[in-house]
Amino acid sequence: MKLTRRDTLLLAASATLATTFGLGAAQAQEGTTKDVAALANVAIPDKVLGSADAKVTVIEYASPTCPHCATFHNDVWPAFKTDYVDTGKVKFVLRPFIRNLQDAVVFLLAEAAGEEKYHQVIETYFKTQGTWGVAEKPREALLEVAKQLGFTDETFDAALANQELFEKLKTMQEQAANEFKLEGTPTFYVNGKQLTGDKTLEELKLVIDPLLG
């Protein structure tokens, strides 16, 4: 699917889009193991947080419009980052899983902001999901948050015009759904082990701590 001018107009006019790319909270595939090499072969380079030498790699597929993803990033992620990422125990990767045009816009903006600000952009949209996610004019609401992150009208429009990146976002979604059997967001892969849906810090600890030795 192409992000056409018609799509942009739809985004400007409606907060509820019929064009969806995936499901809501993931419910299946819990505990299955995926090939680590296959998980590493993706269309968009990962933006890694944490030590390259960490024993454990946690990959999260997330959607900015997903309330379960927002709950994880707003309530669980700060402590998880402090306990595991900042201490060098875990290498963390957040990957896009677009379910609608709003999701695509957030990831287009994150990529346009550059690797150093990539996570900041996504975290900001998770924190403000309760406003732009239900706005009657989603484009304006998304733009307002983008301006808080340093974007202008011109750089916002330029980010949304990146058709090549949009196609790669779609490729990432199709690969996750078809190859990795991801059925919704959030979905985590801990050294290849798939964990689906809401996860508390305690639930993640049960999986990660035994791998640390």
N, CA, C and O of each residue as an XYZ file, in Angstrom:
852
protein
N       0.839     -1.204      0.000
C       0.000      0.000      0.000
C       0.871      1.249      0.000
O       1.888      1.298      0.691
N       0.481      2.248     -0.764
C       1.238      3.492     -0.834
C       0.581      4.565      0.025
O      -0.644      4.647      0.114
N       1.401      5.368      0.644
C       0.896      6.500      1.426
C       0.648      7.648      0.442
O       1.520      8.489      0.225
N      -0.541      7.670     -0.142
C      -0.875      8.630     -1.183
C      -1.426      9.921     -0.582
O      -1.627     10.024      0.628
N      -1.664     10.895     -1.446
C      -2.274     12.141     -0.975
C      -3.662     11.847     -0.406
O      -4.085     12.495      0.551
N      -4.362     10.894     -0.976
C      -5.680     10.529     -0.456
C      -5.554     10.004      0.973
O      -6.377     10.326      1.830
N      -4.508      9.183      1.230
C      -4.285      8.686      2.589
C      -4.033      9.839      3.546
O      -4.537      9.850      4.669
N      -3.249     10.808      3.093
C      -2.944     11.959      3.936
C      -4.213     12.737      4.261
O      -4.391     13.205      5.385
N      -5.094     12.875      3.273
C      -6.351     13.564      3.507
C      -7.241     12.785      4.468
O      -7.918     13.376      5.309
N      -7.241     11.455      4.344
C      -7.991     10.623      5.278
C      -7.469     10.806      6.691
O      -8.234     10.910      7.649
N      -6.140     10.843      6.799
C      -5.520     11.018      8.103
C      -5.915     12.361      8.705
O      -6.108     12.480      9.915
N      -6.030     13.345      7.865
C      -6.405     14.674      8.346
C      -7.872     14.735      8.755
O      -8.249     15.544      9.604
N      -8.699     13.883      8.155
C     -10.140     14.008      8.344
C     -10.728     13.083      9.398
O     -11.771     13.388      9.976
N     -10.078     11.966      9.653
C     -10.719     10.951     10.489
C      -9.760     10.332     11.472
O      -8.615     10.031     11.136
N     -10.234     10.139     12.704
C      -9.414      9.489     13.725
C      -9.569      7.981     13.684
O      -8.758      7.260     14.265
N     -10.606      7.491     13.003
C     -10.852      6.053     12.923
C     -10.728      5.631     11.477
O     -11.624      5.875     10.669
N      -9.604      4.991     11.150
C      -9.347      4.630      9.764
C      -9.692      3.166      9.518
O      -9.436      2.312     10.368
N     -10.269      2.878      8.367
C     -10.618      1.509      8.037
C      -9.398      0.708      7.605
O      -9.411     -0.522      7.663
N      -8.345      1.396      7.172
C      -7.153      0.713      6.702
C      -6.334      0.223      7.879
O      -5.679      1.023      8.547
N      -6.354     -1.065      8.148
C      -5.598     -1.636      9.253
C      -4.617     -2.661      8.735
O      -4.833     -3.280      7.693
N      -3.540     -2.833      9.471
C      -2.480     -3.733      9.046
C      -2.304     -4.906      9.998
O      -1.517     -5.807      9.705
N      -2.994     -4.929     11.108
C      -2.773     -6.001     12.067
C      -3.878     -6.058     13.088
O      -4.952     -5.491     12.886
N      -3.619     -6.746     14.196
C      -4.609     -6.943     15.232
C      -4.294     -6.093     16.448
O      -3.404     -5.243     16.410
N      -5.024     -6.325     17.521
C      -4.803     -5.593     18.754
C      -3.798     -6.285     19.631
O      -2.667     -6.525     19.207
N      -4.187     -6.615     20.860
C      -3.273     -7.274     21.779
C      -3.011     -8.701     21.308
O      -3.937     -9.419     20.928
N      -1.762     -9.099     21.335
C      -1.414    -10.439     20.898
C      -1.901    -11.474     21.900
O      -1.861    -11.240     23.108
N      -2.368    -12.635     21.396
C      -2.893    -13.669     22.264
C      -2.261    -15.034     22.031
O      -2.377    -15.908     22.890
N      -1.597    -15.245     20.898
C      -1.115    -16.570     20.542
C       0.405    -16.606     20.476
O       1.071    -15.587     20.658
N       0.947    -17.799     20.211
C       2.376    -18.032     20.011
C       3.206    -17.861     21.278
O       4.432    -17.794     21.197
N       2.578    -17.789     22.432
C       3.314    -17.603     23.682
C       4.278    -18.756     23.913
O       3.888    -19.923     23.872
N       5.550    -18.415     24.159
C       6.537    -19.412     24.538
C       7.223    -20.126     23.400
O       8.157    -20.892     23.640
N       6.794    -19.905     22.157
C       7.481    -20.546     21.040
C       8.818    -19.848     20.799
O       9.002    -18.694     21.185
N       9.739    -20.550     20.166
C      11.081    -20.012     19.932
C      11.305    -19.794     18.445
O      11.053    -20.687     17.636
N      11.771    -18.624     18.091
C      12.058    -18.267     16.709
C      13.568    -18.288     16.478
O      14.360    -18.092     17.399
N      13.940    -18.530     15.229
C      15.351    -18.543     14.873
C      15.934    -17.139     15.022
O      15.429    -16.186     14.429
N      16.989    -17.018     15.810
C      17.582    -15.708     16.096
C      18.116    -15.053     14.833
O      17.987    -13.841     14.663
N      18.717    -15.845     13.941
C      19.251    -15.289     12.696
C      18.125    -14.739     11.822
O      18.275    -13.691     11.194
N      17.001    -15.451     11.783
C      15.858    -14.985     10.993
C      15.297    -13.700     11.583
O      14.914    -12.791     10.846
N      15.247    -13.619     12.908
C      14.745    -12.414     13.567
C      15.612    -11.195     13.273
O      15.133    -10.062     13.300
N      16.887    -11.435     12.993
C      17.826    -10.330     12.757
C      17.757     -9.804     11.327
O      18.292     -8.733     11.037
N      17.105    -10.543     10.428
C      17.072    -10.183      9.015
C      15.811     -9.369      8.712
O      14.780     -9.920      8.328
N      15.913     -8.049      8.891
C      14.743     -7.184      8.737
C      15.034     -6.030      7.781
O      16.189     -5.726      7.482
N      13.964     -5.396      7.312
C      14.088     -4.372      6.268
C      14.640     -3.053      6.771
O      15.298     -2.326      6.027
N      14.374     -2.738      8.039
C      14.812     -1.467      8.608
C      15.829     -1.742      9.709
O      15.531     -2.511     10.623
N      17.014     -1.147      9.657
C      18.032     -1.398     10.681
C      17.526     -1.104     12.084
O      16.818     -0.122     12.308
N      17.896     -1.963     13.027
C      17.482     -1.797     14.413
C      18.149     -0.594     15.058
O      19.288     -0.253     14.738
N      17.431      0.036     15.961
C      17.971      1.107     16.797
C      18.163      0.503     18.190
O      17.208      0.402     18.960
N      19.375      0.109     18.507
C      19.654     -0.702     19.689
C      19.942      0.160     20.908
O      20.679      1.143     20.829
N      19.357     -0.217     22.027
C      19.681      0.381     23.314
C      20.370     -0.668     24.175
O      19.941     -1.821     24.219
N      21.439     -0.268     24.859
C      22.134     -1.196     25.734
C      23.451     -1.675     25.165
O      23.854     -1.288     24.068
N      24.110     -2.519     25.925
C      25.432     -3.006     25.563
C      25.373     -4.021     24.426
O      24.531     -4.919     24.415
N      26.282     -3.859     23.475
C      26.367     -4.820     22.376
C      26.784     -6.199     22.874
O      26.548     -7.201     22.199
N      27.402     -6.255     24.054
C      27.877     -7.523     24.612
C      26.884     -8.163     25.569
O      27.213     -9.153     26.222
N      25.694     -7.626     25.664
C      24.700     -8.165     26.593
C      24.359     -9.612     26.250
O      24.285     -9.983     25.079
N      24.153    -10.422     27.283
C      23.821    -11.834     27.095
C      22.412    -12.033     26.538
O      22.117    -13.038     25.892
N      21.561    -11.062     26.803
C      20.154    -11.199     26.431
C      19.755    -10.082     25.472
O      20.068     -8.912     25.693
N      19.063    -10.463     24.410
C      18.498     -9.500     23.478
C      16.979     -9.564     23.572
O      16.382    -10.630     23.421
N      16.367     -8.424     23.819
C      14.909     -8.322     23.865
C      14.457     -7.464     22.690
O      14.831     -6.297     22.577
N      13.658     -8.050     21.830
C      13.071     -7.335     20.703
C      11.586     -7.150     20.999
O      10.890     -8.108     21.336
N      11.110     -5.928     20.875
C       9.687     -5.665     21.040
C       9.116     -5.128     19.737
O       9.622     -4.151     19.184
N       8.059     -5.771     19.247
C       7.281     -5.213     18.152
C       6.138     -4.422     18.773
O       5.364     -4.951     19.570
N       6.040     -3.146     18.398
C       5.079     -2.258     19.042
C       4.343     -1.403     18.019
O       4.831     -1.153     16.917
N       3.151     -0.961     18.420
C       2.333     -0.059     17.618
C       2.010      1.168     18.461
O       1.482      1.019     19.563
N       2.306      2.367     17.988
C       2.040      3.566     18.774
C       0.579      3.758     19.171
O       0.300      4.392     20.189
N      -0.357      3.224     18.387
C      -1.771      3.355     18.725
C      -2.267      2.242     19.643
O      -3.427      2.263     20.055
N      -1.430      1.287     19.967
C      -1.822      0.155     20.807
C      -1.806      0.567     22.280
O      -0.752      0.956     22.785
N      -2.941      0.495     22.987
C      -2.954      0.889     24.398
C      -2.124     -0.031     25.281
O      -1.599      0.404     26.306
N      -2.001     -1.294     24.897
C      -1.186     -2.232     25.672
C       0.299     -1.872     25.562
O       1.049     -1.984     26.532
N       0.709     -1.440     24.369
C       2.093     -0.990     24.180
C       2.360      0.266     25.004
O       3.418      0.405     25.617
N       1.395      1.172     25.011
C       1.554      2.406     25.789
C       1.669      2.088     27.274
O       2.467      2.705     27.981
N       0.882      1.132     27.752
C       0.959      0.736     29.160
C       2.346      0.215     29.494
O       2.910      0.563     30.531
N       2.903     -0.624     28.614
C       4.250     -1.145     28.858
C       5.266     -0.012     28.896
O       6.080      0.060     29.817
N       5.225      0.857     27.922
C       6.259      1.896     27.835
C       6.093      2.977     28.890
O       7.079      3.567     29.331
N       4.881      3.240     29.292
C       4.664      4.264     30.305
C       4.860      3.747     31.723
O       5.313      4.490     32.594
N       4.524      2.481     31.965
C       4.510      1.961     33.333
C       5.618      0.954     33.647
O       6.100      0.900     34.779
N       6.025      0.160     32.659
C       6.996     -0.918     32.901
C       8.390     -0.555     32.397
O       9.390     -0.843     33.055
N       8.448      0.074     31.233
C       9.724      0.348     30.587
C      10.725      1.120     31.439
O      11.898      0.747     31.443
N      10.336      2.178     32.165
C      11.345      2.919     32.941
C      12.126      2.029     33.909
O      13.352      2.123     33.972
N      11.441      1.172     34.660
C      12.125      0.276     35.599
C      12.900     -0.805     34.853
O      14.000     -1.175     35.264
N      12.334     -1.313     33.761
C      13.030     -2.326     32.959
C      14.337     -1.770     32.409
O      15.370     -2.439     32.448
N      14.286     -0.546     31.899
C      15.492      0.095     31.352
C      16.551      0.268     32.437
O      17.732      0.004     32.211
N      16.121      0.713     33.616
C      17.057      0.915     34.717
C      17.702     -0.388     35.164
O      18.913     -0.443     35.380
N      16.897     -1.439     35.305
C      17.376     -2.714     35.844
C      18.181     -3.532     34.843
O      19.116     -4.235     35.226
N      17.825     -3.447     33.562
C      18.412     -4.373     32.592
C      19.205     -3.699     31.472
O      20.290     -4.163     31.122
N      18.687     -2.630     30.917
C      19.357     -2.010     29.766
C      20.526     -1.153     30.214
O      21.630     -1.281     29.687
N      20.291     -0.282     31.182
C      21.343      0.619     31.654
C      22.475     -0.114     32.363
O      23.590      0.401     32.447
N      22.199     -1.309     32.871
C      23.218     -2.104     33.571
C      24.007     -3.005     32.630
O      24.927     -3.699     33.064
N      23.656     -3.001     31.348
C      24.382     -3.807     30.379
C      23.941     -5.258     30.304
O      24.572     -6.062     29.618
N      22.868     -5.603     31.002
C      22.404     -6.994     31.001
C      21.604     -7.343     29.744
O      21.636     -8.479     29.270
N      20.894     -6.358     29.220
C      19.984     -6.597     28.099
C      20.234     -5.596     26.985
O      20.427     -4.404     27.227
N      20.226     -6.100     25.775
C      20.230     -5.266     24.572
C      18.787     -5.207     24.086
O      18.176     -6.236     23.800
N      18.243     -3.981     23.994
C      16.820     -3.818     23.695
C      16.622     -3.205     22.316
O      17.316     -2.265     21.928
N      15.661     -3.756     21.588
C      15.321     -3.274     20.249
C      13.815     -3.072     20.171
O      13.046     -3.981     20.483
N      13.396     -1.890     19.758
C      11.981     -1.632     19.500
C      11.772     -1.593     17.995
O      12.414     -0.816     17.288
N      10.862     -2.443     17.511
C      10.600     -2.516     16.077
C       9.156     -2.118     15.762
O       8.260     -2.306     16.585
N       8.938     -1.566     14.561
C       7.596     -1.130     14.177
C       6.704     -2.280     13.746
O       7.137     -3.200     13.052
N       5.453     -2.210     14.171
C       4.397     -3.074     13.644
C       3.207     -2.154     13.398
O       2.447     -1.848     14.317
N       3.054     -1.717     12.155
C       2.034     -0.715     11.858
C       0.676     -1.376     11.669
O       0.534     -2.344     10.921
N      -0.321     -0.827     12.366
C      -1.689     -1.327     12.272
C      -2.597     -0.359     11.536
O      -3.708     -0.721     11.151
N      -2.138      0.861     11.336
C      -2.952      1.898     10.709
C      -2.036      3.041     10.295
O      -0.826      2.981     10.511
N      -2.603      4.069      9.708
C      -1.789      5.175      9.199
C      -1.146      5.996     10.312
O      -0.048      6.526     10.144
N      -1.834      6.100     11.448
C      -1.228      6.835     12.556
C       0.069      6.177     13.015
O       1.063      6.857     13.269
N       0.052      4.842     13.119
C       1.268      4.113     13.474
C       2.385      4.428     12.484
O       3.522      4.697     12.873
N       2.043      4.392     11.213
C       3.047      4.659     10.180
C       3.635      6.054     10.331
O       4.845      6.239     10.200
N       2.785      7.031     10.606
C       3.263      8.405     10.754
C       4.268      8.506     11.893
O       5.315      9.134     11.739
N       3.962      7.897     13.031
C       4.871      7.985     14.181
C       6.230      7.388     13.843
O       7.259      7.973     14.179
N       6.250      6.237     13.185
C       7.529      5.622     12.853
C       8.259      6.377     11.746
O       9.489      6.425     11.747
N       7.537      6.959     10.817
C       8.174      7.814      9.811
C       8.852      9.007     10.477
O       9.957      9.394     10.095
N       8.189      9.585     11.469
C       8.774     10.706     12.197
C       9.983     10.268     13.014
O      10.989     10.976     13.063
N       9.890      9.106     13.656
C      11.002      8.609     14.470
C      12.247      8.381     13.618
O      13.359      8.724     14.020
N      12.046      7.799     12.439
C      13.184      7.574     11.538
C      13.756      8.904     11.051
O      14.972      9.062     10.946
N      12.883      9.849     10.760
C      13.344     11.155     10.275
C      14.115     11.906     11.350
O      14.997     12.705     11.034
N      13.795     11.662     12.611
C      14.474     12.353     13.712
C      15.904     11.873     13.903
O      16.709     12.569     14.522
N      16.234     10.692     13.379
C      17.583     10.165     13.517
C      17.683      9.180     14.670
O      16.832      9.158     15.559
N      18.734      8.363     14.646
C      18.861      7.277     15.614
C      18.927      7.769     17.054
O      18.393      7.118     17.953
N      19.572      8.907     17.286
C      19.716      9.400     18.660
C      18.379      9.814     19.270
O      18.201      9.743     20.486
N      17.442     10.245     18.429
C      16.140     10.700     18.929
C      15.009      9.718     18.615
O      13.850      9.980     18.936
N      15.343      8.603     17.995
C      14.340      7.635     17.555
C      13.428      7.205     18.704
O      12.205      7.290     18.601
N      14.033      6.744     19.794
C      13.243      6.265     20.916
C      12.502      7.401     21.622
O      11.396      7.207     22.127
N      13.105      8.566     21.656
C      12.449      9.710     22.285
C      11.135     10.041     21.573
O      10.127     10.325     22.220
N      11.151     10.003     20.253
C       9.939     10.296     19.487
C       8.845      9.285     19.817
O       7.706      9.665     20.086
N       9.189      8.011     19.797
C       8.180      6.977     20.045
C       7.669      7.051     21.477
O       6.467      6.934     21.712
N       8.575      7.246     22.439
C       8.149      7.333     23.841
C       7.226      8.530     24.052
O       6.274      8.444     24.828
N       7.493      9.634     23.377
C       6.646     10.817     23.515
C       5.244     10.552     22.993
O       4.259     10.985     23.592
N       5.156      9.842     21.876
C       3.838      9.526     21.343
C       3.094      8.508     22.212
O       1.865      8.540     22.285
N       3.823      7.612     22.866
C       3.157      6.718     23.824
C       2.598      7.517     25.002
O       1.477      7.271     25.448
N       3.372      8.459     25.495
C       2.938      9.256     26.644
C       1.730     10.124     26.314
O       0.911     10.410     27.187
N       1.618     10.540     25.062
C       0.529     11.434     24.661
C      -0.552     10.705     23.864
O      -1.397     11.344     23.237
N      -0.531      9.391     23.885
C      -1.482      8.598     23.095
C      -2.936      8.962     23.415
O      -3.796      8.938     22.534
N      -3.199      9.296     24.671
C      -4.557      9.625     25.092
C      -5.126     10.877     24.461
O      -6.333     11.110     24.533
N      -4.275     11.694     23.840
C      -4.757     12.906     23.173
C      -4.797     12.720     21.656
O      -5.870     12.804     21.059
N      -3.653     12.471     21.024
C      -3.654     12.353     19.565
C      -4.343     11.082     19.086
O      -4.877     11.048     17.978
N      -4.335     10.032     19.915
C      -4.914      8.759     19.494
C      -6.426      8.785     19.356
O      -7.006      7.926     18.693
N      -7.066      9.763     19.978
C      -8.529      9.849     19.915
C      -8.986     11.180     19.321
O     -10.164     11.530     19.393
N      -8.053     11.910     18.739
C      -8.375     13.232     18.211
C      -9.276     13.146     16.984
O      -9.136     12.234     16.170
N     -10.199     14.095     16.852
C     -11.066     14.151     15.680
C     -10.272     14.517     14.426
O     -10.635     14.128     13.316
N      -9.190     15.266     14.613
C      -8.312     15.626     13.494
C      -6.919     15.074     13.799
O      -6.062     15.795     14.309
N      -6.694     13.792     13.485
C      -5.445     13.140     13.902
C      -4.192     13.762     13.318
O      -3.158     13.799     13.984
N      -4.261     14.255     12.078
C      -3.047     14.839     11.498
C      -2.597     16.046     12.304
O      -1.413     16.189     12.607
N      -3.541     16.913     12.651
C      -3.197     18.090     13.424
C      -2.665     17.715     14.800
O      -1.735     18.343     15.306
N      -3.262     16.687     15.404
C      -2.821     16.254     16.729
C      -1.429     15.647     16.678
O      -0.604     15.901     17.555
N      -1.165     14.846     15.653
C       0.163     14.265     15.482
C       1.200     15.350     15.226
O       2.319     15.283     15.736
N       0.824     16.347     14.436
C       1.731     17.458     14.130
C       2.046     18.268     15.385
O       3.181     18.707     15.571
N       1.053     18.467     16.239
C       1.281     19.238     17.460
C       2.333     18.573     18.343
O       3.204     19.246     18.894
N       2.248     17.250     18.473
C       3.257     16.530     19.261
C       4.609     16.609     18.561
O       5.637     16.796     19.212
N       4.610     16.468     17.243
C       5.860     16.519     16.480
C       6.580     17.851     16.686
O       7.807     17.886     16.778
N       5.830     18.932     16.758
C       6.443     20.245     16.958
C       7.097     20.343     18.333
O       8.091     21.050     18.499
N       6.543     19.635     19.318
C       7.175     19.595     20.641
C       8.525     18.885     20.579
O       9.388     19.090     21.433
N       8.693     18.053     19.561
C       9.933     17.299     19.382
C      10.904     17.986     18.421
O      11.961     17.443     18.101
N      10.537     19.172     17.969
C      11.436     19.937     17.113
C      11.099     19.925     15.636
O      11.818     20.537     14.846
N      10.035     19.253     15.235
C       9.642     19.244     13.830
C       8.933     20.557     13.481
O       8.352     21.221     14.339
N       9.001     20.898     12.219
C       8.237     22.026     11.686
C       7.188     21.457     10.726
O       7.170     20.256     10.456
N       6.322     22.326     10.219
C       5.352     21.869      9.223
C       6.066     21.234      8.031
O       5.626     20.217      7.494
N       7.172     21.851      7.633
C       7.895     21.371      6.452
C       8.568     20.027      6.714
O       8.475     19.123      5.884
N       9.245     19.878      7.853
C       9.939     18.621      8.123
C       8.948     17.497      8.447
O       9.224     16.328      8.177
N       7.802     17.851      9.022
C       6.732     16.875      9.260
C       6.229     16.316      7.931
O       6.123     15.101      7.760
N       5.920     17.216      6.990
C       5.428     16.785      5.680
C       6.490     15.983      4.929
O       6.171     15.017      4.236
N       7.746     16.387      5.070
C       8.825     15.663      4.396
C       8.960     14.236      4.936
O       9.204     13.300      4.174
N       8.803     14.078      6.233
C       8.878     12.748      6.832
C       7.759     11.858      6.311
O       7.984     10.685      6.015
N       6.564     12.404      6.200
C       5.424     11.624      5.727
C       5.520     11.291      4.242
O       4.853     10.374      3.762
N       6.343     12.029      3.522
C       6.483     11.809      2.082
C       7.501     10.721      1.743
O       7.731     10.433      0.568
N       8.109     10.118      2.759
C       9.136      9.098      2.520
C       8.480      7.778      2.141
O       8.266      6.913      2.990
N       8.165      7.633      0.858
C       7.447      6.454      0.375
C       8.276      5.177      0.511
O       7.736      4.114      0.817
N       9.576      5.280      0.285
C      10.445      4.108      0.398
C      10.418      3.536      1.814
O      10.333      2.322      2.000
N      10.491      4.412      2.802
C      10.449      3.962      4.181
C       9.082      3.394      4.531
O       8.991      2.406      5.259
N       8.019      4.006      4.019
C       6.675      3.494      4.269
C       6.543      2.064      3.761
O       5.956      1.218      4.436
N       7.080      1.791      2.587
C       7.027      0.436      2.043
C       7.812     -0.540      2.929
O       7.409     -1.691      3.096
N       8.922     -0.083      3.488
C       9.703     -0.937      4.381
C       8.953     -1.210      5.683
O       9.058     -2.303      6.240
N       8.203     -0.231      6.168
C       7.378     -0.443      7.350
C       6.335     -1.523      7.077
O       6.071     -2.369      7.931
N       5.749     -1.490      5.895
C       4.775     -2.504      5.510
C       5.453     -3.869      5.404
O       4.885     -4.879      5.818
N       6.666     -3.899      4.851
C       7.420     -5.144      4.756
C       7.703     -5.721      6.138
O       7.598     -6.930      6.342
N       8.063     -4.857      7.087
C       8.314     -5.288      8.457
C       7.061     -5.916      9.066
O       7.140     -6.943      9.740
N       5.912     -5.299      8.827
C       4.657     -5.819      9.359
C       4.340     -7.175      8.756
O       3.958     -8.098      9.475
N       4.492     -7.308      7.446
C       4.183     -8.569      6.768
C       5.124     -9.685      7.217
O       4.695    -10.820      7.423
N       6.400     -9.360      7.365
C       7.366    -10.360      7.814
C       7.046    -10.842      9.221
O       7.056    -12.042      9.493
N       6.760     -9.892     10.118
C       6.455    -10.263     11.494
C       5.223    -11.164     11.556
O       5.204    -12.151     12.292
N       4.200    -10.821     10.783
C       2.965    -11.602     10.810
C       3.131    -12.956     10.131
O       2.649    -13.965     10.645
N       3.802    -12.994      8.992
C       3.873    -14.221      8.200
C       5.007    -15.158      8.610
O       4.814    -16.371      8.690
N       6.200    -14.591      8.871
C       7.354    -15.429      9.208
C       7.458    -15.712     10.707
O       7.729    -16.839     11.120
N       7.239    -14.677     11.508
C       7.421    -14.828     12.954
C       6.126    -15.180     13.679
O       6.125    -15.443     14.881
N       5.005    -15.180     12.919
C       3.687    -15.539     13.465
C       3.234    -14.585     14.569
O       2.515    -14.971     15.491
N       3.663    -13.362     14.454
C       3.201    -12.338     15.382
C       1.749    -12.010     15.059
O       1.398    -11.805     13.897
N       0.910    -11.959     16.085
C      -0.516    -11.757     15.864
C      -1.032    -10.460     16.475
O      -2.235    -10.204     16.434
N      -0.175     -9.658     17.025
C      -0.603     -8.388     17.595
C       0.510     -7.762     18.396
O       1.644     -8.239     18.397
N       0.173     -6.694     19.074
C       1.179     -5.959     19.840
C       0.708     -5.743     21.270
O      -0.493     -5.663     21.528
N       1.662     -5.649     22.208
C       3.101     -5.848     22.003
C       3.455     -7.329     21.929
O       2.786     -8.162     22.540
N       4.492     -7.650     21.189
C       5.076     -8.983     21.168
C       6.571     -8.839     21.414
O       7.241     -8.019     20.786
N       7.083     -9.644     22.336
C       8.498     -9.609     22.703
C       9.181    -10.897     22.269
O       8.577    -11.969     22.280
N      10.457    -10.776     21.884
C      11.314    -11.938     21.629
C      12.517    -11.821     22.551
O      13.318    -10.896     22.418
N      12.647    -12.757     23.484
C      13.747    -12.765     24.440
C      14.702    -13.874     24.037
O      14.435    -15.052     24.273
N      15.824    -13.488     23.423
C      16.743    -14.463     22.817
C      15.970    -15.446     21.946
O      16.268    -16.640     21.924
N      14.976    -14.930     21.230
C      14.196    -15.729     20.293
C      12.899    -16.279     20.850
O      12.034    -16.687     20.075
N      12.730    -16.306     22.164
C      11.499    -16.818     22.762
C      10.411    -15.769     22.686
O      10.603    -14.631     23.116
N       9.270    -16.149     22.142
C       8.202    -15.193     21.907
C       7.283    -15.082     23.126
O       6.794    -16.079     23.658
N       7.067    -13.832     23.549
C       6.154    -13.516     24.646
C       5.122    -12.552     24.107
O       5.476    -11.546     23.492
N       3.856    -12.840     24.326
C       2.808    -12.054     23.692
C       1.971    -11.282     24.701
O       1.753    -11.732     25.825
N       1.512    -10.124     24.282
C       0.594     -9.337     25.087
C       1.257     -8.601     26.240
O       2.479     -8.466     26.300
N       0.412     -8.126     27.158
C       0.896     -7.357     28.305
C       1.877     -8.165     29.135
O       1.639     -9.338     29.422
N       2.971     -7.541     29.515
C       3.949     -8.197     30.382
C       4.367     -7.210     31.473
O       4.692     -6.055     31.198
N       4.350     -7.687     32.697
C       4.823     -6.887     33.820
C       6.328     -7.058     33.939
O       6.916     -7.925     33.292
N       6.944     -6.231     34.764
C       8.375     -6.355     35.008
C       8.683     -7.716     35.616
O       9.687     -8.339     35.272
N       7.833     -8.174     36.509
C       8.049     -9.466     37.162
C       7.972    -10.616     36.159
O       8.754    -11.563     36.244
N       7.052    -10.542     35.226
C       6.926    -11.589     34.214
C       8.156    -11.621     33.306
O       8.632    -12.697     32.945
N       8.663    -10.470     32.944
C       9.871    -10.421     32.139
C      11.087    -10.929     32.900
O      11.941    -11.607     32.330
N      11.164    -10.607     34.166
C      12.271    -11.087     34.999
C      12.336    -12.615     35.022
O      13.419    -13.198     34.982
N      11.174    -13.252     35.087
C      11.137    -14.715     35.145
C      11.764    -15.351     33.910
O      12.325    -16.444     33.981
N      11.666    -14.665     32.789
C      12.235    -15.194     31.542
C      13.693    -14.777     31.375
O      14.520    -15.568     30.923
N      14.004    -13.541     31.737
C      15.338    -12.996     31.471
C      16.388    -13.455     32.489
O      17.499    -13.815     32.102
N      16.056    -13.446     33.768
C      17.049    -13.707     34.808
C      17.755    -15.056     34.651
O      18.970    -15.115     34.842
N      17.048    -16.148     34.311
C      17.749    -17.413     34.125
C      18.779    -17.390     32.989
O      19.730    -18.172     32.996
N      18.589    -16.499     32.019
C      19.503    -16.406     30.888
C      20.777    -15.643     31.235
O      21.772    -15.724     30.516
N      20.740    -14.904     32.338
C      21.894    -14.084     32.721
C      22.947    -14.885     33.457
O      24.109    -14.485     33.519
N      22.539    -16.031     34.022
C      23.512    -16.886     34.713
C      23.874    -16.359     36.094
O      24.680    -16.969     36.796
